[in-house]
Amino acid sequence: MKLKQLVLGVAVMLSGQAWANVTEYCPSPSDIKEAAPGVYKAPTASGDGEWYGVSQTGQGPVGEFELAIFAPHKDVEGETAIGEVLRCGYKLQKGGAVDMHFKREGVVASIETNGPWEEWNSRYYCDNKKVRGCAFKEVVRASKR
């Protein structure tokens, strides 16, 4: 019976139907580069995606991290919320701000509600100033082979 379960488990993972959780973070201010005036990009922690932002209020080097916002898709049960990271916000050194967005269509993420994320008004906020302080798991589907 255990051999049957093992074979079935391997078959499911190889079929491309398996899901993997990749830990990601709001990018460090030093990783965010201005690609054009007021247009910002940063790599994801995994290197498989990109953060993207356009400032409406300034340009120049990114200063400090301010706040991340996460929206759950439904009511949270337990210590994990499934939803999406709406933005990671930063101040610019010369004034103004930029919101960085996780640039991959259809990304679903999860957060631990007992960590640095705090609930307020049906959203979760993280203002942890430490590098990689606002962690979330990107729920990605393994690619088909």
Long-range contacts (C-beta under 8 A, 24 or more apart in sequence): 13-142, 14-145, 15-144, 16-141, 16-142, 16-143, 16-144, 16-145, 17-141, 17-142, 18-141, 18-142, 19-139, 19-140, 19-141, 19-142, 20-140, 20-141, 20-142, 21-110, 21-137, 21-138, 21-139, 21-140, 22-46, 22-48, 22-137, 22-138, 22-140, 23-135, 23-136, 23-137, 23-138, 24-49, 24-102, 24-109, 24-135, 24-136, 24-137, 24-138, 25-131, 25-132, 25-133, 25-134, 25-135, 25-136, 26-65, 26-68, 26-85, 26-88, 26-100, 26-126, 26-133, 26-134, 27-51, 27-88, 27-100, 28-65, 28-131, 28-132, 29-62, 29-63, 29-64, 29-65, 29-90, 32-62, 32-90, 32-98, 32-100, 34-59, 34-60, 34-61, 34-62, 38-98, 40-98, 40-100, 42-100, 44-102, 44-138, 45-132, 46-138, 48-140, 49-102, 49-103, 49-104, 49-107, 49-138, 50-103, 50-104, 51-88, 51-100, 51-101, 51-102, 51-103, 52-100, 52-101, 52-103, 53-90, 53-98, 53-99, 53-100, 53-101, 54-98, 55-92, 55-96, 55-97, 55-98, 57-92, 57-95, 57-96, 57-97, 58-92, 58-94, 58-95, 58-96, 58-97, 58-98, 59-92, 59-94, 59-96, 60-92, 60-93, 60-94, 60-96, 61-92, 61-93, 61-94, 62-90, 62-91, 62-92, 62-93, 62-98, 63-90, 63-91, 63-92, 63-93, 64-90, 64-91, 64-129, 65-89, 65-90, 65-129, 65-133, 65-134, 66-90, 66-91, 66-97, 66-127, 67-125, 67-126, 67-127, 68-125, 68-126, 68-127, 68-134, 69-123, 69-124, 69-125, 70-109, 70-111, 70-117, 70-123, 70-124, 70-125, 70-126, 70-136, 71-122, 71-123, 71-124, 72-122, 72-123, 72-124, 73-108, 76-113, 76-119, 78-113, 79-112, 79-113, 79-114, 80-110, 80-111, 80-112, 80-113, 81-110, 81-111, 81-113, 81-117, 81-124, 82-108, 82-109, 82-110, 82-139, 83-108, 83-109, 83-110, 83-111, 84-108, 84-109, 85-109, 85-136, 86-123, 88-134, 102-138, 107-138, 107-139, 107-140, 108-138, 108-139, 109-136, 109-137, 109-138, 109-139, 110-136, 110-137, 110-139, 111-135, 111-136, 111-137
